[in-house]
């Protein structure tokens, strides 16, 4: 299962280019799914992995995303919190 997560992350550049090509400058957030299938400690501590919190966080900052949210569609872990944070950020951005 970890390979699928990594493979999906490898496609983010492609998806990001397609979004920007077809949608222009829209706010973008990155959602990491299947958080229930990975070792959180391994992600947070291992900078050598492309999908580590450090590397994904840097990618999010470099591409000016609204945020990065780790979720699980299976268990619902982080889903409500992610959407609440996303709505708050969009609201505050619109108020400016």
C-alpha positions as a Markdown table, in Angstrom:
| # | Residue | x | y | z |
|---|---|---|---|---|
| 1 | Unk | 0.0 | 0.0 | 0.0 |
| 2 | Unk | 2.8 | 2.4 | 0.7 |
| 3 | Unk | 3.9 | 2.2 | -3.0 |
| 4 | Unk | 0.5 | 3.5 | -4.1 |
| 5 | Unk | 0.8 | 6.5 | -1.8 |
| 6 | Unk | 4.3 | 7.3 | -3.1 |
| 7 | Unk | 3.2 | 6.8 | -6.7 |
| 8 | Unk | 0.3 | 9.2 | -6.2 |
| 9 | Unk | 2.6 | 11.8 | -4.8 |
| 10 | Unk | 4.8 | 11.5 | -7.9 |
| 11 | Unk | 1.9 | 12.6 | -10.0 |
| 12 | Unk | 1.3 | 15.9 | -8.1 |
| 13 | Unk | 3.4 | 17.9 | -10.4 |
| 14 | Unk | 1.5 | 16.6 | -13.4 |
| 15 | Unk | -1.9 | 17.4 | -11.7 |
| 16 | Unk | -0.7 | 20.8 | -10.6 |
| 17 | Unk | 0.3 | 21.7 | -14.1 |
| 18 | Unk | -3.0 | 20.6 | -15.5 |
| 19 | Unk | -4.9 | 22.5 | -12.8 |
| 20 | Unk | -3.0 | 25.7 | -13.5 |
| 21 | Unk | -3.4 | 25.2 | -17.3 |
| 22 | Unk | -7.1 | 24.7 | -17.2 |
| 23 | Unk | -8.1 | 26.7 | -14.1 |
| 24 | Unk | -5.6 | 29.6 | -13.9 |
| 25 | Unk | -4.6 | 30.9 | -10.5 |
| 26 | Unk | -7.0 | 29.2 | -8.1 |
| 27 | Unk | -6.3 | 28.4 | -4.5 |
| 28 | Unk | -5.0 | 24.9 | -4.2 |
| 29 | Unk | -4.6 | 22.6 | -1.2 |
| 30 | Unk | -2.9 | 19.2 | -1.1 |
| 31 | Unk | -4.6 | 16.3 | 0.6 |
| 32 | Unk | -2.7 | 13.2 | 1.5 |
| 33 | Unk | -5.0 | 10.3 | 1.8 |
| 34 | Unk | -4.7 | 6.8 | 3.3 |
| 35 | Unk | -3.0 | 8.2 | 6.4 |
| 36 | Unk | -4.4 | 5.1 | 8.2 |
| 37 | Unk | -2.0 | 2.9 | 6.1 |
| 38 | Unk | 1.3 | 4.7 | 6.9 |
| 39 | Unk | 3.6 | 5.0 | 9.9 |
| 40 | Unk | 3.2 | 8.7 | 11.0 |
| 41 | Unk | 6.6 | 8.6 | 12.9 |
| 42 | Unk | 8.3 | 7.4 | 9.7 |
| 43 | Unk | 6.8 | 10.3 | 7.7 |
| 44 | Unk | 7.6 | 12.9 | 10.3 |
| 45 | Unk | 11.2 | 11.9 | 11.0 |
| 46 | Unk | 12.5 | 10.5 | 7.7 |
| 47 | Unk | 13.7 | 13.4 | 5.4 |
| 48 | Unk | 15.0 | 11.0 | 2.9 |
| 49 | Unk | 11.5 | 10.0 | 1.8 |
| 50 | Unk | 9.8 | 12.1 | -0.9 |
| 51 | Unk | 6.6 | 11.9 | 1.1 |
| 52 | Unk | 8.1 | 12.9 | 4.4 |
| 53 | Unk | 6.3 | 15.8 | 6.3 |
| 54 | Unk | 9.4 | 17.9 | 5.7 |
| 55 | Unk | 9.6 | 17.3 | 1.9 |
| 56 | Unk | 5.8 | 17.6 | 1.4 |
| 57 | Unk | 5.7 | 20.7 | 3.6 |
| 58 | Unk | 8.5 | 22.3 | 1.5 |
| 59 | Unk | 6.7 | 21.4 | -1.7 |
| 60 | Unk | 3.5 | 23.0 | -0.4 |
| 61 | Unk | 5.3 | 26.2 | 0.5 |
| 62 | Unk | 7.3 | 26.3 | -2.8 |
| 63 | Unk | 4.0 | 26.0 | -4.7 |
| 64 | Unk | 2.1 | 28.4 | -2.5 |
| 65 | Unk | -0.7 | 26.0 | -1.6 |
| 66 | Unk | -3.2 | 26.9 | 1.0 |
| 67 | Unk | -2.1 | 23.9 | 3.0 |
| 68 | Unk | -1.4 | 20.2 | 3.3 |
| 69 | Unk | -3.8 | 18.0 | 5.0 |
| 70 | Unk | -3.3 | 14.3 | 5.9 |
| 71 | Unk | -6.6 | 12.3 | 5.9 |
| 72 | Unk | -8.1 | 8.9 | 5.7 |
| 73 | Unk | -11.2 | 8.3 | 3.6 |
| 74 | Unk | -11.6 | 4.9 | 5.2 |
| 75 | Unk | -11.6 | 6.0 | 8.9 |
| 76 | Unk | -12.4 | 9.7 | 8.4 |
| 77 | Unk | -9.3 | 10.7 | 10.3 |
| 78 | Unk | -8.5 | 14.3 | 9.7 |
| 79 | Unk | -11.2 | 14.9 | 7.1 |
| 80 | Unk | -13.5 | 17.3 | 9.1 |
| 81 | Unk | -10.5 | 19.1 | 10.5 |
| 82 | Unk | -9.0 | 19.5 | 7.1 |
| 83 | Unk | -12.1 | 21.0 | 5.5 |
| 84 | Unk | -12.7 | 23.3 | 8.5 |
| 85 | Unk | -9.2 | 24.6 | 8.2 |
| 86 | Unk | -9.5 | 25.0 | 4.4 |
| 87 | Unk | -12.8 | 26.9 | 4.7 |
| 88 | Unk | -11.3 | 29.2 | 7.3 |
| 89 | Unk | -8.3 | 29.9 | 5.1 |
| 90 | Unk | -10.4 | 30.6 | 2.1 |
| 91 | Unk | -12.7 | 32.9 | 4.1 |
| 92 | Unk | -9.8 | 34.8 | 5.5 |
| 93 | Unk | -8.3 | 35.1 | 2.1 |
| 94 | Unk | -11.5 | 36.4 | 0.6 |
| 95 | Unk | -11.8 | 39.0 | 3.4 |
| 96 | Unk | -8.5 | 40.6 | 2.6 |
